[in-house]
Amino acid sequence: MSTRPPLVLTVAGSDSGGGAGIQADLKTMLALGVHGMSVITAVTAQNSRGVQGAWELPEEAVRAQFRAVADDIGVQAVKTGMLASAALVETVAELLSTVAAPVVVDPVGVSKHGDPLLAASALGSVRTKLLPAATVATPNLDEVAQLTGVVVEDEDGMRRAADAILAYGPRWALIKGGHLDASGEEAVDFLTDGTEEHWFRAPRHDNRHTHGTGCTLASAVASGLAKGLAVPEAVREAKAYVTGAIAAGFALGSGIGPVDHAWRTRQGRQARN
């Protein structure tokens, strides 16, 4: 019999275009050698041009999915993404308290196209219920501003942003600086627990097809944690995976295409051929 891979659960919304959300999470987990499982919180009608509609699932449906997985199969890491409403944020936060596994919280607020994916009324619940449950919180700069009011314009601002996020209770804050113009030709992320500091730098690729980067990074971090990596090493490996996926991102439809979750497999095939 084959050895069972580590078990990772994603709690997030579905992206019908396949580039972000549950679909990106499961692709990432497969690529990184863990078994991905899912709790769908919302269904979106979404393509390369944006989100045309979103429908959240009832709390009882989210609860039932989570319990079905956790009570029978078990989880070694959890990643959260789109939670849509205060009720779902609070339901998920309660469920997370029942499992002894590291949690990566991607506090999804808007889509890559600027479409809202979290009700404004849910921000308080994210701050007081969800972030305290996080082993690692992974906000981008827009989400930092939405949650804390801190506007980041340079790398010192990323430190202030991390402090503001940590004040809500996560053990680690990973501030994603991919949209930081001041970093020039580098994509810079900053990780800290308030004591340790880690900077992660990678070339900024000239590729507009970056749909799903946030979901992919958070899922990659969760995959590393499920394998037993320490948080800094899990983030380091996740950053390397996402950087390659962005470089290999491809056109899809008439808008913004996705990153390529299978880029390592494709490169391996090319090398063998």
C-alpha positions in Angstrom: 0.0 0.0 0.0 1.1 3.6 -0.7 2.0 5.8 2.2 -0.8 8.3 2.9 0.2 11.9 2.1 -0.3 14.7 4.6 -3.9 16.0 4.8 -4.8 19.6 4.1 -8.3 21.1 4.2 -9.3 24.3 2.3 -12.3 26.3 3.5 -13.1 28.7 0.7 -15.2 29.7 -2.3 -15.4 28.1 -5.7 -14.1 29.7 -8.8 -15.9 28.5 -11.9 -13.0 29.6 -14.1 -10.6 27.4 -12.2 -7.9 29.9 -11.5 -8.5 30.8 -7.8 -10.5 29.6 -4.8 -11.1 26.0 -4.1 -9.9 25.0 -7.5 -6.5 26.7 -7.1 -6.1 25.4 -3.6 -6.6 21.7 -4.6 -4.3 22.1 -7.6 -1.6 23.5 -5.4 -2.0 20.8 -2.8 -1.8 18.1 -5.5 1.3 19.7 -7.0 3.0 19.8 -3.6 2.3 16.2 -2.6 -0.5 16.6 0.0 -4.1 15.3 -0.1 -6.4 18.2 -0.5 -10.0 18.3 0.9 -12.5 21.0 0.7 -15.3 22.9 2.5 -17.1 25.1 0.0 -18.3 28.4 1.5 -19.6 30.1 -1.6 -20.2 29.5 -5.3 -19.1 32.2 -7.7 -19.8 32.7 -11.4 -16.3 33.8 -12.4 -14.1 34.0 -15.5 -11.0 35.8 -16.7 -13.0 39.1 -16.8 -14.2 39.0 -13.2 -16.9 37.8 -10.9 -20.4 37.9 -12.3 -22.2 36.6 -9.3 -21.6 35.0 -5.8 -23.8 32.9 -3.6 -22.8 31.9 -0.1 -23.8 28.5 1.3 -25.9 28.1 4.5 -24.0 27.8 7.7 -25.3 24.3 8.2 -23.8 23.2 4.9 -20.4 24.6 5.8 -20.5 23.1 9.2 -21.6 19.7 7.8 -18.8 19.6 5.2 -16.2 20.5 7.9 -17.3 17.9 10.4 -17.6 15.2 7.7 -13.9 15.7 6.9 -12.5 16.4 10.4 -14.4 13.8 12.3 -13.6 10.9 9.9 -10.4 11.7 7.9 -8.7 14.3 10.1 -6.6 17.3 9.1 -3.0 18.3 9.5 -3.4 21.8 8.3 -6.3 24.1 7.3 -6.3 27.0 4.9 -9.2 29.5 4.8 -10.1 31.8 1.9 -13.3 33.5 0.8 -15.8 33.4 3.7 -18.2 36.0 2.3 -20.2 37.0 5.5 -19.9 37.6 9.2 -22.0 34.5 9.9 -19.7 32.3 7.9 -16.6 33.9 9.3 -17.8 33.2 12.8 -19.0 29.7 12.0 -15.6 28.8 10.5 -13.7 30.4 13.4 -15.7 28.2 15.8 -15.0 25.1 13.7 -11.3 25.8 13.6 -11.2 25.8 17.4 -12.2 22.1 17.3 -9.1 20.9 15.4 -5.5 20.7 16.6 -3.9 21.7 13.3 -2.1 24.8 12.0 -4.3 27.3 10.2 -3.4 29.6 7.4 -5.9 32.5 7.0 -6.0 34.3 3.7 -8.4 37.2 4.6 -9.8 37.4 1.1 -11.6 40.8 0.6 -11.6 41.4 -3.2 -10.9 39.4 -6.3 -8.0 40.1 -8.6 -10.4 42.1 -10.7 -11.5 44.2 -7.8 -14.8 42.5 -7.2 -15.9 42.3 -3.5 -15.8 38.8 -1.9 -16.3 39.8 1.7 -19.2 41.9 3.1 -18.0 45.0 4.9 -20.1 43.9 7.9 -17.8 40.9 8.2 -14.6 42.8 8.8 -15.1 43.0 12.6 -15.6 39.2 12.7 -12.4 38.6 10.7 -10.5 40.8 13.2 -11.9 39.4 16.4 -12.8 35.8 15.5 -10.8 34.6 12.5 -7.4 36.2 12.8 -6.9 35.0 16.4 -7.3 31.4 15.1 -4.5 31.8 12.6 -1.1 30.3 12.8 -0.2 32.4 9.7 -2.3 35.3 8.3 -1.5 36.2 4.7 -3.0 39.5 3.7 -2.0 41.5 0.6 -1.6 45.2 0.9 -5.3 46.0 0.0 -6.5 43.6 2.7 -4.1 45.1 5.2 -5.6 48.5 4.5 -9.1 47.1 4.7 -8.5 45.4 8.0 -6.2 47.8 9.8 -6.2 51.2 8.0 -2.5 50.9 7.4 -1.5 52.1 3.9 1.8 50.5 2.8 4.0 52.5 0.5 7.4 51.0 1.2 9.1 48.2 3.1 9.0 50.0 6.4 5.3 50.2 5.9 5.2 46.4 5.6 6.6 46.2 9.2 3.9 48.5 10.4 1.3 46.4 8.6 2.6 43.2 10.2 2.4 44.8 13.6 -1.2 45.9 13.0 -2.2 42.4 11.9 -0.4 40.7 14.7 -2.3 42.9 17.2 -5.4 40.9 16.2 -3.9 37.6 17.4 -2.3 35.5 14.7 1.0 33.8 15.6 2.6 35.0 12.4 1.8 37.7 9.8 2.9 37.3 6.2 2.5 40.6 4.4 2.4 40.1 0.6 4.1 42.9 -1.2 3.5 41.8 -4.8 1.7 45.1 -5.5 4.3 47.3 -3.9 5.7 49.6 -6.6 8.6 50.8 -4.4 10.2 47.3 -4.6 10.9 47.8 -8.3 11.8 44.6 -10.1 11.4 42.5 -7.0 8.3 40.9 -5.4 8.8 41.2 -1.7 7.0 39.5 1.1 7.6 40.0 4.8 7.0 37.4 7.6 7.2 38.0 11.3 5.9 36.8 14.6 6.8 40.0 16.3 10.3 38.8 17.2 11.7 37.0 14.2 11.8 38.8 10.8 12.1 37.1 7.4 12.2 38.8 4.0 11.4 36.8 0.9 12.4 38.3 -2.4 11.9 37.1 -5.9 12.1 38.5 -9.4 8.9 40.4 -10.5 7.8 38.7 -13.7 6.4 40.7 -16.5 3.2 38.6 -16.7 -0.3 39.9 -16.3 -1.7 36.4 -15.9 -1.6 36.2 -12.1 -5.1 35.2 -11.1 -5.1 33.0 -8.0 -1.7 34.0 -6.6 -3.0 34.7 -3.0 -5.0 31.4 -2.8 -2.0 29.5 -4.2 0.5 31.0 -1.8 -1.7 30.4 1.3 -2.4 26.8 0.2 1.3 26.2 -0.4 2.1 27.5 3.1 -0.6 25.2 4.5 0.9 22.3 2.6 4.3 22.9 4.0 3.0 23.1 7.5 1.1 19.8 7.0 4.5 18.2 6.1 5.9 19.4 9.4 7.9 22.4 8.2 8.4 25.4 10.5 6.5 28.5 9.4 9.5 30.3 7.9 10.6 27.3 5.8 7.0 26.6 4.7 6.7 30.2 3.5 10.1 30.0 1.8 9.1 26.9 -0.2 5.6 28.4 -0.9 7.2 31.6 -2.3 9.5 29.6 -4.6 6.5 27.6 -5.9 4.3 30.6 -6.5 7.1 32.5 -8.2 7.5 29.7 -10.7 3.7 29.5 -11.2 3.5 33.2 -11.9 6.3 33.0 -14.4 4.4 30.2 -16.2 1.0 31.9 -16.0 -1.0 31.7 -19.2 -3.7 33.5 -21.1 -7.3 32.2 -20.6 -10.3 33.9 -22.0 -10.1 37.6 -22.8 -9.0 38.9 -19.4 -6.5 37.9 -16.7 -5.3 34.3 -16.9 -4.3 32.1 -14.0 -0.9 31.1 -12.7 0.2 27.6 -13.8 -0.1 25.3 -10.8 1.5 22.4 -12.8 4.6 24.4 -13.9 7.0 21.9 -12.2 5.4 19.0 -13.9 5.5 20.7 -17.3 9.1 21.6 -16.8 10.0 18.1 -15.8 8.3 16.7 -19.0 10.2 19.2 -21.1 13.5 18.3 -19.5 12.8 14.5 -20.2 11.9 15.3 -23.8 
